[in-house]
Amino acid sequence: MLEKFGKVAQFCKDSYDELVHKCSWPTYKELTNSAVIVLSASIIIALVVFVMDTVFEELMKLVYSVF
């Protein structure tokens, strides 16, 4: 039982060491720029999907009105 606890404790220590000393974290400016890019891309994709859905809906109405 204590052996498993020791392994878990060592894993937690190693994880902390890697996160603090070995990872490179983005600066606030880089993080903000990335968030703006993701938000912009999401809005553009949502608009494209909305336009495609509207066009498809109108085409289907036209097809159904023929039959």
MOPAC internal coordinates of N, CA, C and O (Angstrom, degrees):
PM7 1SCF
backbone

  N    0.0000 0     0.00 0     0.00 0    0    0    0
  C    1.4481 1     0.00 0     0.00 0    1    0    0
  C    1.5273 1   110.72 1     0.00 0    2    1    0
  O    1.2310 1   120.70 1   134.48 1    3    2    1
  N    1.3337 1   116.26 1   -45.52 1    3    2    1
  C    1.4557 1   119.77 1  -179.98 1    5    3    2
  C    1.5180 1   111.71 1   -67.30 1    6    5    3
  O    1.2310 1   120.82 1   150.95 1    7    6    5
  N    1.3244 1   116.04 1   -29.05 1    7    6    5
  C    1.4654 1   119.98 1   178.94 1    9    7    6
  C    1.5324 1   110.02 1   -65.58 1   10    9    7
  O    1.2310 1   120.57 1   138.74 1   11   10    9
  N    1.3244 1   116.51 1   -41.26 1   11   10    9
  C    1.4674 1   119.95 1   178.51 1   13   11   10
  C    1.5252 1   110.59 1   -65.66 1   14   13   11
  O    1.2310 1   120.33 1   139.34 1   15   14   13
  N    1.3374 1   116.97 1   -40.66 1   15   14   13
  C    1.4580 1   120.49 1   178.37 1   17   15   14
  C    1.5215 1   110.66 1   -62.77 1   18   17   15
  O    1.2310 1   120.77 1   140.89 1   19   18   17
  N    1.3262 1   116.14 1   -39.11 1   19   18   17
  C    1.4643 1   120.40 1   178.35 1   21   19   18
  C    1.5192 1   111.59 1   -63.92 1   22   21   19
  O    1.2310 1   120.39 1   140.67 1   23   22   21
  N    1.3308 1   116.86 1   -39.33 1   23   22   21
  C    1.4590 1   120.75 1   178.35 1   25   23   22
  C    1.5282 1   110.81 1   -66.92 1   26   25   23
  O    1.2310 1   120.68 1   138.76 1   27   26   25
  N    1.3241 1   116.31 1   -41.24 1   27   26   25
  C    1.4692 1   120.38 1   178.74 1   29   27   26
  C    1.5240 1   110.00 1   -65.13 1   30   29   27
  O    1.2310 1   120.20 1   137.04 1   31   30   29
  N    1.3292 1   117.21 1   -42.96 1   31   30   29
  C    1.4611 1   121.08 1   179.14 1   33   31   30
  C    1.5305 1   110.46 1   -62.81 1   34   33   31
  O    1.2310 1   120.23 1   137.76 1   35   34   33
  N    1.3320 1   117.17 1   -42.24 1   35   34   33
  C    1.4650 1   120.92 1   179.22 1   37   35   34
  C    1.5252 1   110.42 1   -65.44 1   38   37   35
  O    1.2310 1   120.47 1   140.33 1   39   38   37
  N    1.3248 1   116.70 1   -39.67 1   39   38   37
  C    1.4585 1   120.73 1   177.38 1   41   39   38
  C    1.5300 1   110.43 1   -60.98 1   42   41   39
  O    1.2310 1   120.32 1   135.55 1   43   42   41
  N    1.3335 1   116.99 1   -44.45 1   43   42   41
  C    1.4654 1   121.13 1   179.20 1   45   43   42
  C    1.5237 1   110.92 1   -62.92 1   46   45   43
  O    1.2310 1   120.11 1   137.59 1   47   46   45
  N    1.3103 1   117.40 1   -42.41 1   47   46   45
  C    1.4708 1   121.11 1   178.40 1   49   47   46
  C    1.5265 1   110.94 1   -63.85 1   50   49   47
  O    1.2310 1   120.59 1   135.45 1   51   50   49
  N    1.3336 1   116.48 1   -44.55 1   51   50   49
  C    1.4684 1   120.23 1   179.49 1   53   51   50
  C    1.5293 1   111.52 1   -64.57 1   54   53   51
  O    1.2310 1   121.13 1   139.88 1   55   54   53
  N    1.3236 1   115.44 1   -40.12 1   55   54   53
  C    1.4719 1   119.48 1   178.71 1   57   55   54
  C    1.5213 1   110.56 1   -63.61 1   58   57   55
  O    1.2310 1   120.18 1   135.25 1   59   58   57
  N    1.3151 1   117.26 1   -44.75 1   59   58   57
  C    1.4585 1   121.49 1   178.82 1   61   59   58
  C    1.5310 1   110.14 1   -61.11 1   62   61   59
  O    1.2310 1   120.35 1   134.44 1   63   62   61
  N    1.3195 1   116.93 1   -45.56 1   63   62   61
  C    1.4640 1   121.19 1  -179.73 1   65   63   62
  C    1.5249 1   110.80 1   -60.17 1   66   65   63
  O    1.2310 1   120.49 1   137.74 1   67   66   65
  N    1.3311 1   116.67 1   -42.26 1   67   66   65
  C    1.4587 1   119.64 1  -179.45 1   69   67   66
  C    1.5318 1   110.98 1   -67.40 1   70   69   67
  O    1.2310 1   120.10 1   136.97 1   71   70   69
  N    1.3291 1   117.41 1   -43.03 1   71   70   69
  C    1.4632 1   120.58 1  -179.47 1   73   71   70
  C    1.5255 1   112.85 1   -65.79 1   74   73   71
  O    1.2310 1   120.54 1   144.50 1   75   74   73
  N    1.3204 1   116.57 1   -35.50 1   75   74   73
  C    1.4677 1   120.15 1  -175.87 1   77   75   74
  C    1.5257 1   111.76 1   -85.48 1   78   77   75
  O    1.2310 1   120.09 1   139.42 1   79   78   77
  N    1.3358 1   117.44 1   -40.58 1   79   78   77
  C    1.4597 1   119.56 1  -169.94 1   81   79   78
  C    1.5308 1   115.12 1  -107.06 1   82   81   79
  O    1.2310 1   119.66 1   157.88 1   83   82   81
  N    1.3280 1   118.25 1   -22.12 1   83   82   81
  C    1.4598 1   119.49 1  -172.86 1   85   83   82
  C    1.5276 1   113.59 1  -110.40 1   86   85   83
  O    1.2310 1   119.78 1   161.01 1   87   86   85
  N    1.3203 1   118.03 1   -18.99 1   87   86   85
  C    1.4699 1   120.91 1  -179.47 1   89   87   86
  C    1.5213 1   109.74 1   -88.22 1   90   89   87
  O    1.2310 1   121.37 1   -34.68 1   91   90   89
  N    1.3141 1   114.98 1   145.32 1   91   90   89
  C    1.4639 1   118.51 1   174.26 1   93   91   90
  C    1.5251 1   107.54 1  -103.91 1   94   93   91
  O    1.2310 1   120.58 1   -61.80 1   95   94   93
  N    1.3107 1   116.50 1   118.20 1   95   94   93
  C    1.4541 1   122.33 1  -177.44 1   97   95   94
  C    1.5276 1   109.02 1   -95.44 1   98   97   95
  O    1.2310 1   120.30 1   -37.03 1   99   98   97
  N    1.3318 1   117.03 1   142.97 1   99   98   97
  C    1.4700 1   119.18 1   179.48 1  101   99   98
  C    1.5240 1   110.88 1   -69.54 1  102  101   99
  O    1.2310 1   121.77 1   -27.40 1  103  102  101
  N    1.3297 1   114.22 1   152.60 1  103  102  101
  C    1.4609 1   118.48 1   174.87 1  105  103  102
  C    1.5254 1   108.19 1   -75.57 1  106  105  103
  O    1.2310 1   121.06 1   -10.58 1  107  106  105
  N    1.3173 1   115.57 1   169.42 1  107  106  105
  C    1.4681 1   120.36 1   179.70 1  109  107  106
  C    1.5265 1   110.45 1   -60.27 1  110  109  107
  O    1.2310 1   120.42 1   139.75 1  111  110  109
  N    1.3286 1   116.81 1   -40.25 1  111  110  109
  C    1.4680 1   120.64 1  -179.13 1  113  111  110
  C    1.5316 1   110.48 1   -66.19 1  114  113  111
  O    1.2310 1   120.02 1   136.64 1  115  114  113
  N    1.3351 1   117.56 1   -43.36 1  115  114  113
  C    1.4636 1   120.69 1   178.02 1  117  115  114
  C    1.5229 1   111.23 1   -62.89 1  118  117  115
  O    1.2310 1   120.93 1   139.22 1  119  118  117
  N    1.3191 1   115.83 1   -40.78 1  119  118  117
  C    1.4570 1   120.74 1   179.70 1  121  119  118
  C    1.5246 1   111.03 1   -65.49 1  122  121  119
  O    1.2310 1   120.42 1   138.16 1  123  122  121
  N    1.3210 1   116.80 1   -41.84 1  123  122  121
  C    1.4609 1   121.22 1   178.31 1  125  123  122
  C    1.5238 1   110.62 1   -64.14 1  126  125  123
  O    1.2310 1   120.36 1   135.37 1  127  126  125
  N    1.3346 1   116.92 1   -44.63 1  127  126  125
  C    1.4669 1   120.13 1   178.98 1  129  127  126
  C    1.5263 1   111.16 1   -61.18 1  130  129  127
  O    1.2310 1   120.29 1   137.34 1  131  130  129
  N    1.3093 1   117.06 1   -42.66 1  131  130  129
  C    1.4588 1   120.58 1   179.33 1  133  131  130
  C    1.5276 1   110.96 1   -63.95 1  134  133  131
  O    1.2310 1   120.59 1   139.12 1  135  134  133
  N    1.3167 1   116.48 1   -40.88 1  135  134  133
  C    1.4637 1   120.21 1   179.49 1  137  135  134
  C    1.5233 1   110.96 1   -64.41 1  138  137  135
  O    1.2310 1   120.14 1   140.18 1  139  138  137
  N    1.3296 1   117.33 1   -39.82 1  139  138  137
  C    1.4613 1   121.00 1   178.45 1  141  139  138
  C    1.5246 1   110.53 1   -65.33 1  142  141  139
  O    1.2310 1   120.24 1   138.85 1  143  142  141
  N    1.3177 1   117.15 1   -41.15 1  143  142  141
  C    1.4690 1   120.79 1   178.65 1  145  143  142
  C    1.5283 1   110.35 1   -63.37 1  146  145  143
  O    1.2310 1   119.96 1   134.83 1  147  146  145
  N    1.3193 1   117.68 1   -45.17 1  147  146  145
  C    1.4652 1   120.97 1   179.94 1  149  147  146
  C    1.5262 1   110.56 1   -64.24 1  150  149  147
  O    1.2310 1   120.17 1   137.26 1  151  150  149
  N    1.3166 1   117.27 1   -42.74 1  151  150  149
  C    1.4600 1   120.87 1   178.99 1  153  151  150
  C    1.5207 1   110.86 1   -62.98 1  154  153  151
  O    1.2310 1   120.23 1   135.46 1  155  154  153
  N    1.3179 1   117.16 1   -44.54 1  155  154  153
  C    1.4704 1   121.20 1   179.71 1  157  155  154
  C    1.5304 1   110.77 1   -62.97 1  158  157  155
  O    1.2310 1   120.42 1   133.84 1  159  158  157
  N    1.3110 1   116.80 1   -46.16 1  159  158  157
  C    1.4641 1   120.48 1   179.55 1  161  159  158
  C    1.5248 1   110.78 1   -62.55 1  162  161  159
  O    1.2310 1   120.15 1   140.44 1  163  162  161
  N    1.3168 1   117.32 1   -39.56 1  163  162  161
  C    1.4646 1   120.94 1   179.37 1  165  163  162
  C    1.5211 1   111.35 1   -63.76 1  166  165  163
  O    1.2310 1   120.56 1   137.90 1  167  166  165
  N    1.3297 1   116.54 1   -42.10 1  167  166  165
  C    1.4626 1   120.08 1   178.96 1  169  167  166
  C    1.5235 1   110.58 1   -65.91 1  170  169  167
  O    1.2310 1   120.23 1   136.72 1  171  170  169
  N    1.3203 1   117.16 1   -43.28 1  171  170  169
  C    1.4710 1   120.32 1   179.59 1  173  171  170
  C    1.5219 1   110.75 1   -62.57 1  174  173  171
  O    1.2310 1   120.15 1   134.84 1  175  174  173
  N    1.3199 1   117.32 1   -45.16 1  175  174  173
  C    1.4655 1   120.82 1   179.60 1  177  175  174
  C    1.5271 1   110.37 1   -63.61 1  178  177  175
  O    1.2310 1   120.09 1   138.87 1  179  178  177
  N    1.3302 1   117.44 1   -41.13 1  179  178  177
  C    1.4618 1   120.85 1   178.45 1  181  179  178
  C    1.5286 1   110.50 1   -62.16 1  182  181  179
  O    1.2310 1   120.03 1   138.93 1  183  182  181
  N    1.3227 1   117.54 1   -41.07 1  183  182  181
  C    1.4672 1   120.65 1   178.54 1  185  183  182
  C    1.5208 1   111.34 1   -65.92 1  186  185  183
  O    1.2310 1   120.10 1   138.54 1  187  186  185
  N    1.3254 1   117.42 1   -41.46 1  187  186  185
  C    1.4691 1   120.85 1   177.93 1  189  187  186
  C    1.5263 1   110.34 1   -61.65 1  190  189  187
  O    1.2310 1   120.19 1   134.91 1  191  190  189
  N    1.3191 1   117.24 1   -45.09 1  191  190  189
  C    1.4610 1   120.86 1   179.01 1  193  191  190
  C    1.5288 1   110.24 1   -63.73 1  194  193  191
  O    1.2310 1   119.82 1   139.56 1  195  194  193
  N    1.3206 1   117.94 1   -40.44 1  195  194  193
  C    1.4643 1   121.65 1   178.33 1  197  195  194
  C    1.5228 1   110.89 1   -61.34 1  198  197  195
  O    1.2310 1   120.35 1   134.88 1  199  198  197
  N    1.3315 1   116.95 1   -45.12 1  199  198  197
  C    1.4676 1   120.87 1   179.63 1  201  199  198
  C    1.5325 1   110.18 1   -64.52 1  202  201  199
  O    1.2310 1   120.54 1   135.40 1  203  202  201
  N    1.3202 1   116.57 1   -44.60 1  203  202  201
  C    1.4666 1   119.50 1   178.80 1  205  203  202
  C    1.5269 1   111.10 1   -61.49 1  206  205  203
  O    1.2310 1   120.01 1   138.29 1  207  206  205
  N    1.3133 1   117.58 1   -41.71 1  207  206  205
  C    1.4590 1   121.94 1   179.49 1  209  207  206
  C    1.5256 1   110.87 1   -64.51 1  210  209  207
  O    1.2310 1   120.36 1   137.64 1  211  210  209
  N    1.3195 1   116.93 1   -42.36 1  211  210  209
  C    1.4603 1   120.86 1   179.42 1  213  211  210
  C    1.5269 1   111.08 1   -64.76 1  214  213  211
  O    1.2310 1   120.35 1   135.26 1  215  214  213
  N    1.3177 1   116.94 1   -44.74 1  215  214  213
  C    1.4698 1   120.94 1   178.81 1  217  215  214
  C    1.5275 1   109.97 1   -62.92 1  218  217  215
  O    1.2310 1   119.97 1   134.93 1  219  218  217
  N    1.3200 1   117.65 1   -45.07 1  219  218  217
  C    1.4610 1   121.14 1   179.74 1  221  219  218
  C    1.5254 1   110.54 1   -62.59 1  222  221  219
  O    1.2310 1   120.45 1   139.44 1  223  222  221
  N    1.3366 1   116.74 1   -40.56 1  223  222  221
  C    1.4696 1   120.36 1   178.33 1  225  223  222
  C    1.5303 1   111.22 1   -60.74 1  226  225  223
  O    1.2310 1   120.42 1   135.44 1  227  226  225
  N    1.3248 1   116.79 1   -44.56 1  227  226  225
  C    1.4629 1   120.54 1   179.94 1  229  227  226
  C    1.5291 1   110.86 1   -66.56 1  230  229  227
  O    1.2310 1   120.02 1   140.82 1  231  230  229
  N    1.3247 1   117.57 1   -39.18 1  231  230  229
  C    1.4636 1   120.31 1   176.46 1  233  231  230
  C    1.5238 1   111.59 1   -62.80 1  234  233  231
  O    1.2310 1   120.65 1   138.29 1  235  234  233
  N    1.3103 1   116.35 1   -41.71 1  235  234  233
  C    1.4645 1   119.64 1   179.30 1  237  235  234
  C    1.5266 1   111.00 1   -66.81 1  238  237  235
  O    1.2310 1   119.90 1   142.39 1  239  238  237
  N    1.3204 1   117.80 1   -37.61 1  239  238  237
  C    1.4689 1   120.52 1   175.77 1  241  239  238
  C    1.5223 1   109.98 1   -61.31 1  242  241  239
  O    1.2310 1   120.61 1   138.66 1  243  242  241
  N    1.3327 1   116.44 1   -41.34 1  243  242  241
  C    1.4586 1   120.94 1   178.72 1  245  243  242
  C    1.5274 1   110.74 1   -64.11 1  246  245  243
  O    1.2310 1   120.32 1   135.30 1  247  246  245
  N    1.3068 1   116.99 1   -44.70 1  247  246  245
  C    1.4643 1   121.06 1   179.08 1  249  247  246
  C    1.5280 1   110.78 1   -62.97 1  250  249  247
  O    1.2310 1   120.44 1   135.34 1  251  250  249
  N    1.3284 1   116.76 1   -44.66 1  251  250  249
  C    1.4752 1   119.85 1  -178.97 1  253  251  250
  C    1.5182 1   111.76 1   -67.81 1  254  253  251
  O    1.2310 1   120.05 1   148.74 1  255  254  253
  N    1.3192 1   117.51 1   -31.26 1  255  254  253
  C    1.4618 1   119.37 1  -179.95 1  257  255  254
  C    1.5346 1   111.37 1   -71.27 1  258  257  255
  O    1.2310 1   120.02 1   154.65 1  259  258  257
  N    1.3177 1   117.56 1   -25.35 1  259  258  257
  C    1.4610 1   121.36 1   177.68 1  261  259  258
  C    1.5202 1   110.58 1   -71.04 1  262  261  259
  O    1.2310 1   120.12 1   142.73 1  263  262  261
  N    1.3303 1   117.37 1   -37.27 1  263  262  261
  C    1.4663 1   121.09 1  -177.43 1  265  263  262
  C    1.4617 1   109.02 1   -95.34 1  266  265  263
  O    1.2310 1   120.10 1   180.00 1  267  266  265

